[in-house]
Amino acid sequence: RWYTAEDEQVCEFCGQEHGKIIGVSENFYKKGETITGRDGGTLKLNYRTIGEPPIHTNCRCFIRPEEIALN
């Protein structure tokens, strides 16, 4: 599960990731994808695949493994 710092400094790209869950062998984004932020800005991920934070310089996000019940 993706977590942000949950404050007023969270950027438009990270804010929309808060709470997002992926599988252990999955990635949040593939290298080359473009993220559209909640305010309409875009961020081209041409530097690496995003399996965990950071998305950008000075990113304060983190992930934490969680057991998810599958019912």
Backbone as numpy.savetxt, mean C-alpha at the origin, in Angstrom:
# Nx Ny Nz CAx CAy CAz Cx Cy Cz
-1.93 -7.36 6.23 -2.77 -6.18 6.23 -1.89 -4.93 6.23
-2.25 -3.97 5.39 -1.52 -2.71 5.24 -2.02 -1.70 6.27
-1.09 -1.03 6.92 -1.43 0.00 7.90 -0.71 1.31 7.59
-1.40 2.41 7.80 -0.79 3.73 7.68 -0.56 4.29 9.08
0.03 5.47 9.15 0.23 6.14 10.44 -1.09 6.71 10.97
-2.13 6.71 10.16 -3.47 7.19 10.54 -3.46 8.60 11.12
-2.77 9.50 10.43 -2.78 10.90 10.86 -2.95 11.80 9.64
-2.89 13.09 9.84 -3.12 14.06 8.77 -2.01 14.10 7.73
-0.90 13.44 7.98 0.21 13.44 7.03 0.19 12.27 6.05
-0.76 11.36 6.20 -0.85 10.22 5.30 -1.18 10.72 3.91
-0.41 10.29 2.92 -0.59 10.78 1.55 -1.80 10.14 0.87
-2.17 10.69 -0.27 -3.34 10.20 -1.00 -3.18 8.78 -1.52
-1.95 8.33 -1.71 -1.71 6.98 -2.22 -1.78 5.95 -1.09
-1.18 6.26 0.03 -1.15 5.33 1.15 -2.48 5.27 1.88
-3.17 6.39 1.98 -4.43 6.43 2.71 -5.43 5.41 2.22
-5.48 5.20 0.93 -6.44 4.25 0.37 -5.99 2.80 0.56
-4.75 2.58 0.96 -4.25 1.23 1.18 -4.57 0.72 2.59
-4.84 1.63 3.52 -5.04 1.26 4.92 -6.10 0.16 5.05
-5.72 -0.95 5.65 -6.63 -2.08 5.86 -6.67 -3.09 4.74
-5.99 -2.83 3.64 -5.99 -3.74 2.49 -5.28 -5.04 2.87
-5.89 -6.15 2.51 -5.35 -7.47 2.85 -4.99 -8.21 1.57
-3.82 -8.83 1.57 -3.41 -9.70 0.46 -2.86 -11.00 1.05
-2.76 -12.01 0.22 -2.19 -13.28 0.64 -0.68 -13.18 0.79
-0.10 -14.11 1.51 1.34 -14.11 1.79 2.17 -14.13 0.51
1.73 -14.83 -0.51 2.50 -14.93 -1.75 2.07 -13.91 -2.81
1.22 -12.96 -2.44 0.74 -11.94 -3.38 1.49 -10.63 -3.20
1.29 -9.71 -4.14 1.85 -8.37 -4.06 0.72 -7.35 -4.11
0.96 -6.20 -3.49 -0.03 -5.13 -3.56 -0.10 -4.54 -4.97
1.07 -4.32 -5.57 1.15 -3.77 -6.93 2.34 -4.38 -7.65
2.22 -4.51 -8.98 3.32 -4.99 -9.81 4.13 -3.81 -10.32
5.42 -4.04 -10.52 6.29 -3.02 -11.11 5.68 -2.58 -12.44
5.62 -1.26 -12.64 5.06 -0.71 -13.87 3.62 -0.23 -13.74
2.91 -0.67 -12.70 1.54 -0.21 -12.50 1.53 1.25 -12.08
0.40 1.89 -12.27 0.19 3.27 -11.83 -0.92 3.28 -10.80
-0.65 3.91 -9.66 -1.66 4.07 -8.61 -2.32 5.43 -8.80
-3.63 5.46 -8.74 -4.36 6.72 -8.72 -4.78 6.97 -7.29
-4.36 8.11 -6.74 -4.65 8.45 -5.35 -6.07 8.93 -5.16
-6.48 9.03 -3.92 -7.86 9.45 -3.61 -8.15 10.87 -4.06
-7.09 11.71 -4.25 -7.27 13.08 -4.71 -7.06 13.24 -6.21
-6.83 12.10 -6.90 -6.68 12.13 -8.36 -5.24 12.16 -8.87
-4.27 12.26 -7.97 -2.86 12.21 -8.39 -2.49 10.80 -8.83
-1.41 10.68 -9.59 -0.94 9.37 -10.03 0.50 9.15 -9.61
0.81 7.89 -9.35 2.16 7.50 -8.97 2.53 6.27 -9.77
3.52 6.40 -10.67 3.97 5.29 -11.51 4.98 4.46 -10.71
4.71 3.20 -10.57 5.57 2.30 -9.79 6.59 1.65 -10.73
7.50 2.45 -11.23 8.48 1.94 -12.19 9.78 1.49 -11.53
9.82 1.45 -10.22 11.05 1.12 -9.51 11.06 -0.27 -8.90
9.89 -0.82 -8.53 9.86 -2.18 -8.00 8.41 -2.65 -7.83
8.25 -3.95 -7.67 6.97 -4.53 -7.29 6.75 -4.21 -5.82
5.51 -3.88 -5.45 5.21 -3.52 -4.07 4.56 -4.71 -3.36
5.37 -5.43 -2.61 4.87 -6.54 -1.79 4.66 -6.10 -0.36
5.26 -4.95 -0.03 5.17 -4.35 1.29 5.59 -2.90 1.19
5.24 -2.08 2.18 5.69 -0.69 2.16 7.21 -0.63 2.21
7.80 0.43 1.77 7.22 1.71 1.40 6.77 1.76 -0.06
5.81 2.63 -0.33 5.41 2.93 -1.71 6.30 4.05 -2.24
6.69 4.97 -1.38 7.42 6.17 -1.80 8.41 6.60 -0.71
9.26 7.53 -1.01 10.20 8.09 -0.05 9.43 8.68 1.13
9.93 8.48 2.33 9.34 8.96 3.58 8.00 8.31 3.91
7.70 7.21 3.30 6.48 6.46 3.59 6.58 5.94 5.03
5.50 6.06 5.77 5.48 5.61 7.17 4.56 4.41 7.37
4.19 3.76 6.29 3.30 2.61 6.35 4.06 1.35 6.77
3.30 0.36 7.18 3.87 -0.94 7.53 2.82 -2.01 7.29
3.27 -3.26 7.24 2.34 -4.37 7.16 2.49 -5.21 8.40
1.44 -5.93 8.72 1.48 -6.83 9.86 0.75 -8.10 9.45
1.39 -9.25 9.65 0.70 -10.50 9.30 -0.47 -10.72 10.26
-1.55 -11.21 9.72 -2.73 -11.50 10.52 -3.35 -12.79 10.04
-3.86 -13.55 10.94 -4.57 -14.76 10.57 -6.01 -14.36 10.25
-6.43 -14.69 9.06 -7.77 -14.35 8.59 -8.60 -15.63 8.54
-9.72 -15.62 9.22 -10.62 -16.79 9.19 -11.31 -16.88 7.84
-11.23 -18.01 7.22 -11.87 -18.24 5.93 -13.12 -19.08 6.17
-14.25 -18.44 6.10 -15.52 -19.15 6.31 -16.32 -19.17 5.05
